[in-house]
Each structure stands twice: as structure tokens, then as C-alpha cells.
Amino acid sequence: MPDFSLHTLDILSIGFYVVVIIAIGFYVARRVGDSTDYFLAGRSLTWSMIGFSPLA
């Protein structure tokens, strides 16, 4: 089995990724007002986007 170790740059990259994802989450959470905004995208999607979303 090969030796697996993380170097400093690897750990910094993972840490940066986690911080960015959390920041994006907080930014988006401020814009969502209620469950309608969350589940229905504020009723701004077209029928094709809604229809194809289950396929994603």
C-alpha cells in the first residue's frame, strides 16, 4: 500500500475551499427570505428549468 501524506499546500487548499464554501453559503442564506424562495427560486424559473431540474 502506498504511503499517503498531506503536505502543507494540500491542507491550505482544503482549508481555503472550506472557507469559500461557507462564505458562499452565508451569502446565499442572506438572500433567501422564506421557504418559497428556497424551494421555488422565488417563482422566477421558467417551466423548462423546473421540468428539467428533477433530472439533474
C-alpha positions in Angstrom: 0.0 0.0 0.0 1.5 3.4 -0.9 2.3 6.0 1.7 -0.2 8.7 1.8 0.5 12.1 3.4 -0.8 15.6 3.0 1.6 18.4 2.6 1.2 22.0 3.8 -0.1 23.2 0.4 -2.7 20.4 0.4 -4.0 21.3 3.8 -4.1 25.0 2.9 -6.0 24.3 -0.3 -8.6 22.2 1.5 -9.0 24.9 4.2 -9.4 27.6 1.6 -12.0 25.6 -0.2 -14.0 25.0 3.1 -13.8 28.8 3.9 -15.1 29.7 0.4 -17.9 27.3 0.5 -19.0 28.5 4.0 -18.8 32.1 2.8 -21.0 31.4 -0.3 -23.5 29.6 2.0 -23.8 32.6 4.3 -24.1 35.0 1.3 -26.9 32.9 -0.3 -28.6 32.4 3.0 -29.0 36.2 3.5 -30.8 36.4 0.1 -33.3 33.6 0.8 -36.3 35.1 2.6 -38.6 32.1 3.2 -39.3 28.5 2.1 -40.9 29.7 -1.1 -37.7 31.5 -2.2 -35.7 28.3 -1.3 -37.9 25.7 -2.9 -39.3 27.6 -5.9 -36.4 30.1 -6.5 -38.7 33.0 -5.8 -41.0 31.8 -8.6 -38.6 33.2 -11.1 -37.8 30.0 -13.1 -39.3 29.1 -16.4 -41.3 25.9 -16.9 -38.4 24.2 -18.8 -36.0 24.8 -15.9 -38.5 23.4 -13.4 -39.2 20.4 -15.7 -35.5 19.5 -16.1 -34.5 20.1 -12.5 -35.5 16.5 -11.4 -33.2 15.1 -14.0 -30.2 16.9 -12.5 
